[in-house]
Amino acid sequence: MSEPLFLQQLSQEHADCLRFADRLEQLLTVGDSAALAEGVRLIQAYNTAEMEQHLQHEEQTILMPLVQEHREFLPLCMRLGKEHGLLRTLAENVCEVSAAKDIADFARVLREHTLVEEGQLFPALPDLLTSEQMAAVAQFAPLKPKPVIDVAAYQPVTKNTTHQHRQAWLDAVQAYIQNRKQSGVSLVLFAHYQPELVKELAQHLGFSFFNYQQQVMENYREQAEHIPLSSLLVTMAEQSQQGSVVFHNTEALLCVKPENERRQWFKEVLDLPTEHLVLIPVSIFQGEVPKQHPGVCDLELMKTPEVLDKPIETTRLPYDLE
C-alpha cells in the first residue's frame, strides 16, 4: 500500500533516517579515529541541517492534534515527544571524546524511534486527521531559528566547551533569579525539551526538583488528562512551602488542554503567591507565555519566533555515502 500523499515528505525523511543510522553503524564498525570523527561530524551536520525541522513538523502538525482530539493516543504521543527531546540532547552533546558511545546511542534511538512512528503512528493518521489537518501536514514550513546571542560561540565541539556553555547559561539564569524576589513564580524558556538540563539547573541553584508528570500525573494513569489546571497551582503552592523548587513537566498536563486555557493559566501562574520561588521550564508553549513579563526568563541560545518571515532552507545530507 502506497504512503498517503500528505505523509510522503515525512516518510521520505524517515527512510533517510534509517539510511543515516545504517551509515553511522558502518562507521562504528570501522571504529578508527577517522571514522568516529566522521560520525560526530555527520550527526552535528544532521542536527543543524535537518533534524529540528523534521521534529517540528511532527510535533506541530501531528502530535499536537492527536493529543488534543484523540486522547487514546496520548501515551504514544508522550513517548514520541520524550524521544524527540532525547534525540535533541544526544545530537547536541555528541563529541569526539566519547564518540563511539555517542554515535551508537544516537543511531539506536534514531532507528527505534523512526520504526515506531512508521509502524504505529503513521498507519493510523488517515483515519484520525481531518482534511484541514492533513493539508497542514503536507504544507508545513518549519520556523526559522532566530539567534539571540552569538550562536557561533555555542557550537558543542567537545565535552569541555559544551560544559562551559551550559555553565554560562546556568550562571545567567542564576543572575536573573538573584534580581527577582525569592517567592512567586518565574517561567524559564528552553529552546526545546531538555530534562537533564532542567535537573542540572535545580542542582546549580540549590532548589529542589519536582517532576509533576511522574509524581502526580502517573498516579492518575489514563485519567490524568482530566486533572484541572487549577490543581497545578495548588501543587506548586504546596511544594513551595518546603523551599524554592524547579517544577518540571507542567507541559505534560498543559498539552491536553485547549490553547485559551493554557494562555489563561500562564497569566494566572505568574501572579501566584508562593512561600518560596517556583521555577517552571517552558519549551513547547513558549508562544503562549505573556510577552515582556518580568517573571519570564528568556535566555535561550536560539529562539524560535512566532511569526515566520520565510521557511528554513533545508539542506539534504548524502545518506548513501560509502
Secondary structure by P-SEA (a helix, b strand, c coil): ccccccaaaaaaaaaaaaaaaaaaaaaaaaccaaaaaaaaaaaaaaaaccaaaaaaaaacccaaaaaaccccaaaaaaaaaaaaaaaaaaaaaccccaaaaaaaaaaaaaaaaaaaaaccccccccccccaaaaaaaabbbbbbbbbcccccccccccaaaaaaaaaaaaaaaaaaaaacccbbbbbbbbccccaaaaaaaaaaacbbbbbcccccccccccccccccaaaaaaaaaaaaccccccccaaaaaaaaccaaaaaaaaaaaaaccccbbbbbbbcccccccccccccccccccbbbbccccccccccccccccc
